[in-house]
Structures are given as C-alpha cells and as structure tokens.
C-alpha cells in the first residue's frame, strides 16, 4: 500500500507521468520503478484530473507533464493544480521536445519547477526523482 493511499489529502512518494506517448510513459515507468518509485501514468489531462479528484488518489510528490497533450495541455494542468493548496508541495516538471528558453520560461510561469527536454536519458529521470522525491 502506498503511503497515504486512500486519502487524497496525504502526499505520497508517487511520481505521476502524463504523456500521450505510450513509449515515453513506459520508459519512465520502467526506469523509475526499477529505482523503487511508485509510478502512475496517464495519457491526457482530463484523465489525470479525474483520478486526482477520486477517493483512491493520493497527492504525488512529483508530476512529469508533457506540454502538448490532447484535450488539455500541460501548462493548463499545472496552473489548475497549483491553485489547490493540497498540491503546494508537489513538484511539477514539464517534458517536451521543445526545450528553448521561451518554453522554459512559459513552464516556469505556469508553475512548473523546470523543463526536461526530450529526448532525455534514464539517468536524467533517476536524478530528477532522487532530487524531488
């Protein structure tokens, strides 16, 4: 059982990844689960928001969000969750094929801690998780 599971007001050592690429989700899951992290993947913003508001959800410590998602982009998800006090300690990191200065600034303005450009290495993921989780 995950620490805090069943009580969405508790933060748990969970990494949530939101990316419309099944390959990216699988790589992140496999890499971080090998390091002992609990990982939950979603493929669009509406799906993750529904889960986060459900009774079985817990507040993740780290969320990795693709910028270009169907139905709701990563910026909008971060902005929506940052308004909720229970997500005050959650770290949001955008992942994107676009890693320019404008993209980094837009991510920061949305409330993300930073931007991890694609393609990233498994070591980049592990380092990020160790630092924030």
N, C-alpha and C positions, 0 to 999 in steps of 0.2 A: 504494500500500500504506500502511496506517495504521501510524504509529509503534507498535511493539510488537505488531502483528498476528501471530497465530500463536503468541504466547507470553503466556498469560493472566497471568503474573506481572508483566508490564510494564504500566504505566499509559499510556494513550494519550489524545490530545486528542479524545475522543469524548464526545458527550452522548447519554445514553440517556433516552428518554421512555417512561413506562409509563402508559397511559391507555386505558380501554375505549372511549373515543370516537374513532372513526376521524377525525373532523373535527379534534379537538384535536391528534392525532398529526400529521396532515398539515400543519396550520398551524405547529406547532413545527418540523417537518422543513423545510418550505419557507423559513420565516423564518431559521432558523439556517444552513441550507445556503447561502443567499444571502450570508451573512456569512463563509462559508468553513469552517464547522464540519462535521465528520462527525457524522451523527445516525443513531441506530438506534432504532426504535420497537417496542414490544410492547404487547399488549392485556390481558395478565393476569400476575400474579406468578409463577405456575408456569413460564410460557413464558420469562420473563426469567431466572429462576434456572437453568433448564436450559441456556440459552445461555451464561450467565456461567460455568458449570462445564465448558463444552465446550472442546476444544483450540484452536478458532479464535477464541475470545473474548479480548478484552483488557480490562483494568480501566478503566472510564470515569472521566473526571475529574469529570463532573457527571451526576447522575441526578435527573430530574424525575419524581415519582411522584404519581399521583392517590391520594387516600386511599381512596375507595370503588371497589375493583377486584373483579372476580369471582374466586372461589377463594382469594384471599389478599390482604388489604388492604395498602395502602402502608406502614402502621406496622409490620406484621409483616415485610415485605420489608426495610425499613431495619434493624430490630432483628437480623434474621438476618445481613445483610451486615456490619453494624458489629462483629459478633463475630469476623469473619475479618480477620486482620492485613493482608492484601493490599488491603483496602478502606479502610485507615486514612487515606489522602489523598483519597478520593472524597468529594465534597460532595453531600449529599442535600438536595433541596428538595421539599417536598410541594406539590401543586397541588390546590385544592379549591374547590368552590362555597361552602364554609363557611370563612369567614376570621375568625371570632371569636377572642377571647382564649383560650378553652378549647381551641379547635382548634390555635392556635399553640403553646400550652403542651404539648399532647399530642404535637405534631410534634417539639418540642424534646426532650421526654422519651424519645421513640422513637429519637432520634439524628439527626434532620434539622437542618440549619442554619437553616431557616426555612420559611415557608409563603407561596406565591404564590396569592392568591385569584383565582378565575375570576369574571368574565371578566378576562383580562389583555391588555395591549397587546403588539404585536410589539416595541415599544421596551423594555418590561419584560423580555422574553425576551433581547433582544440585550444589554441592560445586565447582566443576570444572567450570561449566558455570558461576556461580556468580563471580568467581575469574577472568576469562578471558574475559567475555563478559560484 
